[in-house]
Every structure is written in C-alpha cells, then in structure tokens.
Amino acid sequence: MKARYASAEKNVKNLNLSVDLLKKESIKLLQRAALAEKEMKYGHNELMNTGAQLQRLAKSSYKVEARASDLIDRLRDIPSREALALRAEASCLFDFKLEATEICAGQTDNEDL
C-alpha cells in the first residue's frame, strides 16, 4: 500500500512539474505572439505610409507631365532656334518621364502576380 501511495505521489509531482513547464511555455508563446502582432501592425503602417507616398509622387508626376506637355505645345508655336533647342530638351525630359512611368507600371504589374 505504501508503495502505491509513493508511486501515486511521485506521479502527482511529475504531473505538477509538467503543468508548470506547460504554463511557462504558454506564457512564452503568448509573449511571442504579442510581439509578432506588434511587428505586423508596425509593418502594415509602414506599408500604408509608403503606399501613400507613392500615390503622392505619382500625382505630382502626372502634374509635371501635364505641365511639360503644355510647355512643349507652347514651344511648338514659337518658330526660332532657341525654341527648337528648348523643345528638344523638353522632349528628352518628357521621354525620360515616360520611361520612368513605364518602369513603375511594370513593377506594379509584377507585384500583382
């Protein structure tokens, strides 16, 4: 009888140790989950801020494109060598802007995949 009692007592101690270990592990997991959630929220906020910046840049870029197009149209009305040089320079800038827009559009299309 004493042997069974001692065996049962030993089993209870082992179970208590196991429960304590599980509690500690549970606390660690909860802390890790809280930290991961915090990092995820930070990353989401950073992503949203970056997206807003990109939208502002795109809007600004479109405004510059419209102004450059208007400038080229006005320069076409002026027949002179200086206007010809300005048209060529403005055309190069406009082409550069179009290439940059196409590159950005290509990156956006790739991200959608």
Secondary structure, DSSP 8 states (H G I E B T S, - for coil): -HHHHHHHHHHHHHHHHHHHHHHHHHHHHHHHHHHHHHHHHHHHHHHHHHHHHHHHHHHHHHHHHHHHHHHHHHHHHS-SHHHHHHHHHHHHHHHHHHHHHHHHHHHHHHHH-
